[in-house]
Amino acid sequence: MPEPTFRGDPYAVLDVEPGASSATIKRRWRELAREHHPDRAAGAGAADAAHMTSRMARINAAYDLLRDPVRKARYDASPQARRARSGTGGATAPGPRSEGGSTTGSETAGGPPPPPPSRPVTARYDTTAAFHRGNATTSTRRPTLRAHPPADRRAGNGQDLRASTPTGPVRRRTAGTRAHIPSLEESRETMLEFGRFRGRTLAEVAVLEPTYVDWIAKTITRDRDLVVRARVIQSDLDARGIERQVRESRPGFGFSGLPDD
């Protein structure tokens, strides 16, 4: 919403000097309001009542402009106010004159207009008490819940204090010891649980198709114990000189089997 404009000199309407204080302007407005209030024209004619109403409206408009610090400063800096001051001899406010009768330099209207005042600061807040450095203790209360002290793994009590084992149990091997190598009899009695020889032992597979043992020892990766036992039987077959036919790698998906031109 645009601000209301005022035509003319509000200081001249209220009959105050341009350097008058806010208290002086307010006191003069009250005097003019009592003098020109439209209620005083109750017994007068219609022309007098209309004149007093128009006069009172102009007095109120001038007072509304001068009581607002922002609008007052904006008017004082406008060319309209400079023209009004130049019509009274160029003085901003009456003051002491020099011996020659001219006003001093501080009372003349020369120089740039004063800047409008900024909005007043209504409140200031001190937030230094809310500032805390990184990793700073913000409370003096001690926690009620305490964690367990770290377990001493050198004690060798075998107690595992972990909450869960997502990757399965952890098997540690003492330094300097080797993994257990099964014997030939244990390897021969191992039962297969997958494949075409499911339900048969490795000894039976070594008799029926020795190359299948080589395939287990070279291909299977998910069962370490089975691979070790298959390699034990593979070493026994090599020691006895049993020859096996090497399986050729079969072509993968998309092989047409047609000879090249």
VEXMARLO-907740 format. One record per residue: residue number from 1; x, y, z of N, C-alpha, C in turn. Coordinates in steps of 0.001 Angstrom, whole numbers. Atoms other than C-alpha are relative to their C-alpha. Example, Ala and Ser with C-alpha at 12.3 -4.5 7.8 and 13.67 -1.06 7.14 Angstrom:
- num,n.east,n.north,n.up,ca.east,ca.north,ca.up,c.east,c.north,c.up
- 1,890,-1190,0,12300,-4500,7800,900,1200,0 .
- 2,-820,-1190,-60,13670,-1060,7140,-770,1090,730 .
This chain:
- num,n.east,n.north,n.up,ca.east,ca.north,ca.up,c.east,c.north,c.up
- 1,861,-1193,0,0,0,0,893,1238,0 .
- 2,-880,-1172,55,1620,3337,-1026,-234,931,1178 .
- 3,110,-943,-1102,2358,5930,1655,-767,1251,-446 .
- 4,723,-1232,366,102,9043,1763,978,1144,-239 .
- 5,-840,-1149,320,1622,12157,247,-592,1266,605 .
- 6,443,-1270,-583,1453,15699,1655,531,1115,-883 .
- 7,-360,-1132,838,1461,18809,-506,142,1234,880 .
- 8,-245,-1183,-796,2992,21883,1048,1050,-258,1066 .
- 9,-979,68,-1084,5107,22490,4131,-713,-373,1292 .
- 10,703,367,-1241,3930,20543,7226,405,874,1174 .
- 11,-411,-889,-1094,5974,22847,9506,-804,1294,-31 .
- 12,792,-1234,104,4103,25849,8152,-1454,-244,385 .
- 13,1387,300,-369,742,24121,8621,-152,-41,1513 .
- 14,56,70,-1466,1501,23425,12302,597,1236,660 .
- 15,-585,-1237,-508,3287,26789,12660,1114,-298,1011 .
- 16,-1171,313,-819,6497,25296,14105,1240,150,-871 .
- 17,-1258,-105,707,10132,25679,13170,441,-1379,-498 .
- 18,-468,1307,487,11833,22939,11091,851,-766,1002 .
- 19,-815,692,-992,14152,22158,14023,-727,-314,1288 .
- 20,756,233,-1231,11351,21689,16564,45,-1465,388 .
- 21,-33,1366,-510,11342,18600,18767,-1356,-664,-158 .
- 22,1258,750,114,8709,15883,18745,-1020,456,1036 .
- 23,930,-471,-1032,7234,17148,22031,-627,1333,-391 .
- 24,539,-1297,433,6871,20653,20615,-1025,-175,-1117 .
- 25,939,239,1106,5193,19362,17452,-1306,-586,524 .
- 26,1222,605,-545,2764,17241,19470,-811,1012,789 .
- 27,724,-1008,-784,1894,20124,21821,-689,1015,-915 .
- 28,614,-960,929,1267,22468,18889,-1179,-634,-738 .
- 29,1133,676,661,-940,19866,17182,-1227,-31,891 .
- 30,1145,10,-920,-3129,19602,20292,-649,1382,91 .
- 31,580,-1350,-52,-3532,23381,20439,-835,296,-1237 .
- 32,752,-235,1235,-4584,23532,16785,-1240,-879,-87 .
- 33,1164,877,25,-6930,20551,17216,-1131,552,847 .
- 34,1054,-606,-825,-8790,22292,20064,-571,1256,-665 .
- 35,453,-1255,600,-8962,25496,18032,-826,-221,-1265 .
- 36,666,202,1283,-10081,24082,14681,-826,-1286,-57 .
- 37,804,1220,28,-12104,21045,15719,-1379,298,-593 .
- 38,1310,-279,632,-15301,20729,13638,-1148,117,981 .
- 39,1091,-126,-963,-17418,20451,16789,-214,1446,436 .
- 40,137,-1399,-392,-16748,24137,17485,-840,796,-1007 .
- 41,809,-677,1021,-18625,25012,14271,-1425,-508,-17 .
- 42,1363,545,-32,-21921,23466,15457,-1043,1088,-245 .
- 43,976,-1076,185,-23701,26842,15569,274,864,-1191 .
- 44,-349,-833,1151,-21969,28288,12530,-680,-533,-1256 .
- 45,600,409,1251,-22987,28005,8925,706,-1217,-605 .
- 46,-569,1183,649,-22313,25131,6548,1362,302,-601 .
- 47,-1287,-354,600,-19465,27014,4863,1101,6,1046 .
- 48,-1000,-20,-1062,-17642,27580,8164,313,-1413,480 .
- 49,-231,1373,-443,-18120,23941,9191,868,-760,-1004 .
- 50,-804,675,1013,-16711,22686,5882,1432,506,22 .
- 51,-1355,-549,-49,-13741,25062,6176,769,-550,1191 .
- 52,-689,519,-1191,-12914,23899,9715,311,-1495,-153 .
- 53,-272,1426,231,-13241,20230,8669,1201,-185,-926 .
- 54,-1138,90,916,-10840,20737,5763,1286,430,694 .
- 55,-1179,-470,-726,-8474,22698,8006,496,-1044,985 .
- 56,-390,1019,-976,-8504,19979,10674,614,-1219,-693 .
- 57,-564,1138,729,-7838,17244,8078,1429,292,-439 .
- 58,-1363,-348,415,-4777,19138,6834,950,38,1203 .
- 59,-826,1,-1216,-3493,19627,10395,358,-1431,398 .
- 60,-273,1401,-351,-3830,15881,11079,986,-638,-986 .
- 61,-923,567,987,-2056,14999,7822,1416,495,227 .
- 62,-1336,-526,-277,854,17319,8682,591,-643,1243 .
- 63,-511,640,-1224,1126,15847,12171,362,-1472,-237 .
- 64,-326,1398,308,1046,12259,10814,1343,-110,-719 .
- 65,-1284,32,709,4009,13098,8567,1153,284,950 .
- 66,-1110,-414,-843,6113,14777,11266,217,-912,1197 .
- 67,-209,879,-1148,5535,12212,14014,656,-1328,-395 .
- 68,-678,1215,478,6900,9370,11851,1460,361,-302 .
- 69,-1405,-402,228,10758,9548,12017,462,-270,-1422 .
- 70,-447,338,1348,11221,7842,8649,-581,970,-1018 .
- 71,634,-932,932,8709,9984,6757,499,1425,215 .
- 72,-490,-1359,-292,9951,13151,8512,1397,197,-591 .
- 73,-1350,-117,568,13582,12458,7542,-37,-13,-1521 .
- 74,117,35,1451,12523,11628,3994,-495,1344,-545 .
- 75,473,-1317,448,10642,14925,3738,1087,1059,150 .
- 76,-1057,-992,-203,13545,16944,5200,1068,-87,-1076 .
- 77,-1012,173,1043,15827,15472,2522,-544,240,-1405 .
- 78,606,-166,1323,13425,16179,-348,229,1412,-530 .
- 79,-113,-1363,567,13728,19137,-2773,-1124,923,447 .
- 80,1130,-823,-452,10294,20330,-1585,338,700,1310 .
- 81,-367,-626,-1266,11650,20935,1941,1094,1034,-189 .
- 82,-1061,-990,231,14773,22708,603,-570,1285,-605 .
- 83,624,-1199,551,12609,25031,-1449,-749,775,1066 .
- 84,725,-684,-1070,10468,25746,1615,958,715,943 .
- 85,-972,-656,-872,13554,26541,3716,660,1192,-686 .
- 86,-613,-1126,712,15041,28736,1021,-933,1202,-53 .
- 87,940,-1120,0,11853,30834,1058,20,784,1286 .
- 88,-84,-694,-1289,12510,31747,4731,1394,507,265 .
- 89,-1329,-551,-191,16039,32943,4153,1076,-1043,24 .
- 90,-999,1051,59,17747,29504,3890,410,-531,1340 .
- 91,-370,485,-1322,17863,28829,7635,-854,-1186,348 .
- 92,730,1183,-445,16877,25511,9054,-692,223,1313 .
- 93,612,-288,-1292,16093,26848,12509,539,1327,486 .
- 94,-481,-1285,-512,16329,30194,14251,1097,-211,1017 .
- 95,-1111,130,-929,19550,30681,16164,734,1302,110 .
- 96,-759,-1254,-183,22123,33210,17190,658,423,-1298 .
- 97,-592,-553,1197,23400,35482,14473,1348,636,343 .
- 98,-1295,-634,-191,26859,36873,13988,-163,1496,56 .
- 99,59,-1448,-123,27742,40495,14394,-441,647,-1302 .
- 100,402,-577,1274,27207,41153,10674,-1437,-251,-357 .
- 101,1414,243,245,23623,39856,10903,-270,-1241,-800 .
- 102,210,1228,776,24158,36670,8852,83,-1201,915 .
- 103,-8,1225,-802,23616,33161,10141,1331,-694,-141 .
- 104,-1244,761,16,26516,30827,10936,-90,-1106,-1032 .
- 105,-43,1030,1038,27630,28051,8589,-787,-1230,344 .
- 106,746,1181,-396,25971,25300,10634,-1490,174,-138 .
- 107,1430,-259,79,22561,27004,10252,-481,144,-1426 .
- 108,420,-142,1385,22560,27343,6471,-481,-1332,-547 .
- 109,574,1200,594,20829,24885,4185,936,-636,-1013 .
- 110,-913,578,966,23963,24024,2200,410,-1412,374 .
- 111,-469,1355,-259,25437,20535,1882,-1037,-1043,-337 .
- 112,936,1085,332,23880,17155,1242,-1052,-169,1079 .
- 113,1056,191,-1003,20621,16280,2963,384,-1109,974 .
- 114,-322,1054,-972,20853,14168,6119,-649,-1318,-398 .
- 115,584,1301,365,20295,10429,5606,-1176,-337,900 .
- 116,1149,385,-850,17019,8970,6833,460,-959,1091 .
- 117,-417,903,-1088,17348,7234,10198,-466,-1421,-261 .
- 118,367,1410,130,17302,3465,10289,-1055,-367,1026 .
- 119,1033,460,-939,14643,1464,12060,625,-256,1369 .
- 120,-591,186,-1331,15181,1398,15821,97,-1479,362 .
- 121,-189,1361,-484,16489,-1765,17438,-894,-202,1210 .
- 122,977,204,-1075,13707,-3133,19610,518,-885,1119 .
- 123,-482,919,-1039,15631,-5841,21451,1337,-562,-429 .
- 124,-1289,642,237,19052,-7435,21748,55,-1264,854 .
- 125,-58,1284,-687,19664,-11060,22715,1462,-436,102 .
- 126,-1346,506,-239,22849,-12469,24204,-36,-1517,-129 .
- 127,3,1441,264,23429,-15972,22757,1335,-656,309 .
- 128,-1306,593,-299,26942,-16534,24107,-127,-1212,916 .
- 129,149,1141,-908,25622,-18919,26761,-413,-1259,-733 .
- 130,433,1175,766,24216,-21232,24067,1086,-548,-900 .
- 131,-1090,464,865,27564,-21623,22289,844,-1019,747 .
- 132,-852,1052,-567,29534,-24815,22957,983,-438,-1069 .
- 133,-1011,482,928,32737,-25938,21369,-256,-1463,-346 .
- 134,167,1393,403,32999,-29264,19554,457,-969,1078 .
- 135,-275,1024,-1009,32946,-32334,21823,37,569,1414 .
- 136,33,-586,-1331,32220,-30102,24804,-1110,-635,820 .
- 137,998,550,-915,30315,-31368,27838,-1058,1054,276 .
- 138,1094,-957,-193,26941,-29633,27962,-813,-266,1254 .
- 139,753,325,-1211,25666,-31275,31136,956,-551,1045 .
- 140,-819,506,-1102,27143,-32031,34541,-523,-1314,560 .
- 141,567,1254,-490,24917,-35062,35117,758,-1178,-589 .
- 142,-709,1176,447,26664,-38393,34887,-1005,-1004,-582 .
- 143,949,959,594,25088,-41093,32698,-325,-1114,979 .
- 144,448,1065,-890,23051,-43718,34508,365,-1385,-530 .
- 145,-338,1286,594,23917,-46529,32062,1486,-23,-326 .
- 146,-1427,132,242,27478,-47750,31879,240,-1239,-858 .
- 147,-325,1119,879,28975,-49988,29235,944,-963,691 .
- 148,-920,986,-537,30928,-53144,29898,1433,404,-319 .
- 149,-1406,-283,321,34691,-52754,30152,471,-907,-1129 .
- 150,-489,851,1094,36655,-54101,27174,522,-1329,513 .
- 151,-404,1352,-420,37248,-57839,27369,1492,-194,-230 .
- 152,-1422,309,111,40786,-59038,27953,138,-1308,-761 .
- 153,-112,1199,827,41417,-61475,25098,1239,-826,347 .
- 154,-1181,769,-380,44749,-62485,26590,-288,-1011,1103 .
- 155,313,929,-1083,42974,-64271,29438,-305,-1386,-538 .
- 156,278,1308,583,41868,-67053,27090,-1200,-695,587 .
- 157,1180,635,-569,38498,-67608,28758,-973,-486,-1064 .
- 158,849,498,1073,36840,-68155,25344,-1371,635,-62 .
- 159,1314,-640,6,33893,-65856,26092,-62,1047,-1094 .
- 160,172,-923,1112,32659,-64009,23025,-1092,997,367 .
- 161,939,-1022,-441,30981,-60719,24027,-635,761,-1148 .
- 162,623,-698,1112,29895,-59723,20535,-1504,-228,-23 .
- 163,1456,110,13,26214,-59045,20025,-491,-955,-1078 .
- 164,426,866,1081,25985,-60955,16750,1217,-381,-826 .
- 165,-1061,458,897,28102,-62869,14257,-582,-105,-1398 .
- 166,652,39,1316,26795,-61885,10809,737,-864,-1013 .
- 167,-766,789,969,29577,-63720,8989,298,-1402,504 .
- 168,-244,1339,-520,29417,-66889,11064,1047,6,1091 .
- 169,-992,67,-1089,31675,-68091,13858,1410,235,-525 .
- 170,-1380,-305,347,35258,-66902,13805,891,-1078,609 .
- 171,-901,1048,-455,37772,-69712,14032,1431,503,-102 .
- 172,-1364,-478,-34,41186,-68645,15107,956,-1184,69 .
- 173,-999,1046,23,44273,-70746,14482,1252,521,692 .
- 174,-1181,-421,-740,47171,-70555,16854,1198,43,-938 .
- 175,-1160,-153,882,50347,-69341,15200,954,-1176,179 .
- 176,-965,1090,-42,52812,-72088,14312,-597,-1368,-203 .
- 177,652,1290,200,50218,-74870,13854,-599,-42,-1395 .
- 178,540,177,1339,49028,-76247,10538,-1395,-603,74 .
- 179,1351,558,60,45525,-77232,9473,64,-1534,-45 .
- 180,51,1465,-50,44477,-80840,9963,-165,-569,-1416 .
- 181,67,686,1287,45142,-83003,6878,-625,-1372,225 .
- 182,638,1310,-222,42722,-85961,6698,845,-1131,-596 .
- 183,-706,1178,515,44065,-89409,6158,-687,-526,-1258 .
- 184,569,563,1225,43456,-91462,3040,-1296,-734,289 .
- 185,1223,728,-336,40852,-93626,4790,-1147,961,271 .
- 186,1057,-986,-262,38944,-90607,6023,-484,649,-1311 .
- 187,376,-596,1274,39013,-89118,2539,-834,-952,-839 .
- 188,751,959,808,37756,-92308,914,-1421,-193,515 .
- 189,1330,209,-583,34798,-92505,3300,-885,1260,-99 .
- 190,794,-1241,115,33624,-88931,2512,-1148,-209,-975 .
- 191,1204,187,799,30057,-88932,1150,-301,1289,-779 .
- 192,388,-1140,827,29073,-86640,-1737,-1481,303,187 .
- 193,1383,-425,-209,25875,-84635,-1281,-540,794,-1182 .
- 194,452,-757,1165,25516,-83155,-4777,510,-711,-1246 .
- 195,-515,466,1279,26033,-83909,-8438,-526,-1372,-406 .
- 196,437,1279,572,25637,-87071,-10458,358,-1182,885 .
- 197,-398,1083,-912,27400,-89181,-7783,-467,270,1425 .
- 198,543,-288,-1327,25263,-87981,-4922,-337,-1295,725 .
- 199,223,1198,-808,25113,-90547,-2111,1133,-1022,-91 .
- 200,-1140,902,121,28412,-92229,-3122,1203,626,691 .
- 201,-1219,-454,-650,31772,-92010,-1374,1031,356,-1063 .
- 202,-1064,-367,916,34908,-90568,-2903,772,-1226,-482 .
- 203,-668,1233,440,36377,-94097,-3023,-740,-604,-1183 .
- 204,771,529,1108,33529,-95241,-5263,135,899,-1240 .
- 205,-152,-916,1132,33852,-92135,-7437,1373,-184,-642 .
- 206,-1340,201,552,37603,-92782,-7824,75,-1245,-856 .
- 207,14,1227,799,36817,-96264,-9200,-836,195,-1253 .
- 208,897,-158,1133,33891,-95266,-11431,516,1051,-984 .
- 209,-446,-1088,887,35233,-91970,-12830,1035,853,749 .
- 210,-1037,-733,-737,38583,-90689,-11471,73,1471,-382 .
- 211,-74,-1413,399,38355,-87491,-13501,-969,891,783 .
- 212,939,-762,-813,35401,-86444,-11340,662,467,1291 .
- 213,-758,-405,-1187,37744,-86371,-8344,893,1193,-334 .
- 214,-813,-1146,419,40087,-84086,-10286,-853,1268,-161 .
- 215,884,-1163,176,37137,-81857,-11124,-385,625,1339 .
- 216,337,-519,-1336,36153,-81571,-7439,1189,761,585 .
- 217,-1191,-623,-584,39741,-80755,-6395,343,1318,-675 .
- 218,-376,-1199,736,40021,-78043,-9065,-1115,1036,-63 .
- 219,1122,-900,274,36530,-76509,-9238,-735,437,1252 .
- 220,837,-308,-1159,34700,-76682,-5902,732,997,898 .
- 221,-593,-1015,-881,35309,-73627,-3695,-797,236,1278 .
- 222,840,-299,-1157,32446,-73571,-1194,190,-972,1149 .
- 223,-197,1021,-1031,33442,-76720,723,1489,-310,77 .
- 224,-1458,154,-91,37069,-76542,1839,392,-1406,426 .
- 225,-348,1341,-471,37075,-79891,3659,-127,-1023,-1135 .
- 226,172,934,1116,35732,-81713,582,1143,143,-1004 .
- 227,-1096,-213,942,38393,-80113,-1604,1288,-620,525 .
- 228,-1226,583,-574,41163,-81173,787,-39,-1529,-102 .
- 229,101,1454,72,39891,-84781,895,113,-487,-1459 .
- 230,-134,380,1403,39555,-84855,-2915,1458,87,-454 .
- 231,-1405,-116,370,43157,-83697,-3234,842,-1137,612 .
- 232,-709,1158,-581,44302,-86470,-875,-175,-1224,-889 .
- 233,246,1141,895,42636,-89052,-3132,689,239,-1341 .
- 234,-690,-321,1248,44065,-87259,-6191,1494,-314,107 .
- 235,-1420,332,-197,47574,-87591,-4768,212,-1517,40 .
- 236,-119,1467,-33,46941,-91318,-4117,-113,-576,-1414 .
- 237,129,477,1376,45795,-91810,-7733,1275,276,-797 .
- 238,-1249,-308,687,48926,-90079,-8994,1130,-916,472 .
- 239,-1057,875,-520,51089,-92179,-6712,-128,-1415,-547 .
- 240,205,1350,542,49569,-95398,-8055,114,-23,-1511 .
- 241,-182,-50,1439,50038,-94207,-11637,-1260,-217,-802 .
- 242,1263,163,717,46376,-94235,-12627,-167,1195,-924 .
- 243,148,-1058,985,45996,-92255,-15820,-1472,394,-135 .
- 244,1357,-529,186,42965,-89995,-16274,-40,816,-1279 .
- 245,179,-764,1227,41618,-88520,-19434,-377,1446,362 .
- 246,243,-1408,-313,41755,-84722,-19300,-1260,470,-717 .
- 247,1253,-500,580,38356,-83196,-19847,262,1306,-744 .
- 248,-118,-1241,760,38251,-80578,-22581,-1130,952,403 .
- 249,1014,-999,-364,36452,-77345,-21801,-1051,99,-1087 .
- 250,1108,-79,937,33055,-77216,-23411,-306,1450,-334 .
- 251,334,-1388,365,31961,-74131,-25362,-1195,493,797 .
- 252,1066,-580,-792,29643,-71751,-23594,-1234,276,-819 .
- 253,1269,-321,625,26292,-70260,-24513,234,719,-1328 .
- 254,-103,-660,1285,25854,-69232,-28153,893,-719,-983 .
- 255,-865,725,895,28204,-71846,-29663,-846,-775,-1008 .
- 256,831,629,1012,26756,-73008,-32965,513,-1380,-421 .
- 257,-565,1292,340,29143,-75930,-33522,283,-166,-1493 .
- 258,-231,92,1440,29492,-75145,-37232,1468,268,-293 .
- 259,-1420,-238,321,32975,-75397,-38780,177,1314,-714 .
- 260,-320,-1292,656,34675,-72254,-39978,227,-253,-1497 .
- 261,-219,102,1432,34761,-71606,-43709,1479,152,-340 .
